[in-house]
Amino acid sequence: MRCVLCRDRAGWWRRTCADCRRLLAVWQAHRGAGMRVLLTQFAASGVASEKVARFLDAEPRAESGSIRDQIAADMTNQLLHALGQSERQTGAEVKRLRRRGAWRGFDRRPDE
């Protein structure tokens, strides 16, 4: 069976490979930490950097956004909370914004 996150071999009855299980445990243990802390912990886990990149681009649940998008949503939520805002952003919303692209100019809205 193939790993649902990185598409490598996962084992006979497993949905995720051992490396992705390790990275998933690191991400869940340090959820809400900054990107620098997470990348340091991912590097300390002993998993190859190519596999970490595939893990960050993986989407664990359909339409929930990639793990990278969920990390960005967590950091955005922390910033909004520090500014006194009660809004919450999800990984799916970060994915939608990323697909939409950056603004080309400050005087006009981006193309939909």
N, C-alpha and C positions, 0 to 999 in steps of 0.2 A: 504494500500500500504506500502511496505517496503522501508526504507531509502536506497538510492543507496550507501551511504558511510559506515554506520555501520550495516545495515541490521535489525535494530529495526523498530518498527512500526512508520510510519511517519505521518499518517493521511489519510483521505479519498482521497484527491486530491493532496497531496504533494509528492515530490520526495525525500526530505530530512527532517529529524526530526528537532525539535526545537534545541536540543543540537548541532547537526552537523551544523545547520545554524549559531548558535552562535560561534562555533569554526571556521567555515569558515570565518565569519566576522572578528574575531580576527586575523586569519592568513593573510587575505588580508590587514587589517589595519597595520600590523607589518611585511609585506613582506620585506625581505632583512635584517631583524634584526637577531641577532645570535640565536642559539638554546636555550641558557639560558634565553634570554628575551622572546622568544616564549613560552617556557615551563612555565615560571612564569605567563605570560598572560593567557595561557590555564588553569592553576591552579586557577587563579583569576576569571575565567569565571564561576566557580561553577559547572563544569561538572565533573563527576566521572573520576578517572584516567584510569579505564579500557576502558571507552568510548573514552577518549583522545587517548589511544594506538590504538584502532580500527580505529579512525579517521586518525591518522598518517599513518597507513598501507593501507588506502583506496586509490583507484585510481579513481579520479573524471572523467577522460576521458580515453577511451581505448588507451593503449600503450603510455600514457603520463608519466608514472611513478607514484609511490605513492606520497602522500603529503610529506612524509619524504624524498623521493628522490628529490622532487622539492625544498625542503628547503636546502638539501645538494648542489644542483646545484646552487641555489642563493648564498650560502656562497662561493662556488668555483669560481663563476663569480666575486664576490667582491674581492676575493684574486687575481685572474688573472688580474683584472683591476688595483689593487694596485701595481702589479708587472709590469704594462705597457703592458700587453698582450691584444690583441683584440679578442681572441677566446671566444666563448660562449658555455656553457654546458647546456644541457637540462635535465629534469627529466628522459626522456627515456634513455639517455646515462648513467646516474647514475644507473638506474635500470639494464642496460646491464652489467655495470662494477660490480655491487653488485652480480649479478647472476654468473658472471664469477669466482668470488672468489679472494682471496688475493694471492699474489706471494708466493710460497713456499721457494724459495731461490733467492738471489740477482743475481746469475750467470746464471739463465735460465728463460725463459718466462713462464707464466702460461699456463696451458692446455686450449685449445680453446673449 
